[in-house]
């Protein structure tokens, strides 16, 4: 569990306990946090530059209800802003290791995010090649490349 979540829980629980022990009523807390989950592409997936990559997510509140009215912005540490919305496709990712972040904010200003990493390679491996995992010897065998 993240430190922020634990701290938030302690603050909320402490506030409730203080109100109850003082003979008061349980306070109404702020809206449930936004839960964000990137469903596509999968974490650590590999893609070939120029190929279509689908980005999709699920966004809900702490009660498990889907949030439909929200601002969703997808970013890459290499390419900047990639797109918006719950689902889109792009074939414009540059070669390299991308940290993809989805930032979400709902109409009430409550925010959430999720991050994954994906790898985009120069080209797809042809027969007799190893897809970047090694060097082909030309006779069906390959030498492992320790630098990949």
Secondary structure, 3 states (H helix, E strand, C coil): CCHHHHHHHHHHHHHHHHHHHCCCCCCCCCCCCCEEEEEECCCCCEEECCCCEEEEEEEECCCCCECCCEEEEEEECCCEEEEECCEEEECCCCCEEEEEEEEEEECCCCEEEEEEEEEEECCCCCCCCCCCCEEECCCCCEEECCCC
